[in-house]
Amino acid sequence: MVDLKVRRSIKDSVFTNLFSNKKYTLKLYQALFPENTEDITEDDIDIITLGNILRNH
């Protein structure tokens, strides 16, 4: 039997890089909440990360 290890840092970096772009974040929001998408624009989206929160306090 082969023991496979998952490289979580790669998965995290792909997710982080993809959704740090407001265009893709808006598409994700529209997929998750299709009933609330007509009034939401890229300007309404704020990207908040744990790093941003820790640096601001």
C-alpha positions, -999 to 999 in steps of 0.1 A, spaced: 0 0 0 13 35 -9 12 61 17 2 95 1 7 128 19 -13 158 10 6 190 5 -18 214 22 4 245 16 -1 241 -22 -39 239 -18 -39 269 4 -17 290 -19 -39 282 -49 -71 292 -30 -54 323 -16 -40 335 -49 -72 328 -68 -96 345 -44 -74 375 -37 -87 387 -70 -120 404 -66 -133 392 -99 -130 356 -88 -143 363 -53 -174 378 -69 -179 347 -90 -176 325 -59 -201 347 -40 -225 344 -70 -222 306 -70 -228 304 -33 -256 330 -31 -274 331 -64 -304 349 -50 -284 379 -38 -262 386 -68 -279 414 -88 -268 442 -65 -233 431 -57 -203 444 -76 -165 440 -72 -165 474 -54 -187 459 -27 -161 432 -19 -135 437 8 -107 411 10 -100 404 46 -72 380 56 -59 369 90 -27 387 82 -45 420 76 -63 417 109 -31 409 129 -11 437 113 -39 463 120 -40 456 158 
